[in-house]
Amino acid sequence: PLDRAGVRVAPPSGWEPAAPGRYPVPGTLVGSWAGPGPRSLAIYTTLPDPKPSAERLMREVAFRSTGLAGWQVVDRRVETWGGREAARVEIVAP
């Protein structure tokens, strides 16, 4: 699925692929990993957006996440990965 999405990810040493469905995401899961301790990484695609941008996605994910019980957004920003802008939202959740 990552190749079809045009994404290549190399998680750090100690991270393992996670079972599909382990981490709920607001879209179609492309790949997920479990890191040391409570850390995780999930990559997903969303529904088509008429005005797509990493900035807009970052804001929307952060906003939607703040309404979930026990979830806390601890960081959000736009980064460049492989020459493409990407939304990064870090969340602490149960």
Buried (B, 14 or more C-beta within 10 A) or exposed (E): EEEEEEBEEEBEEEBEEBEEEEBEBEEEBBBBBBBEEEEBBBBBBBEEEEEEEBEEBBBBBBEEBEEEEEEEBEEBEBEEEEEEEBBBBEBEBE
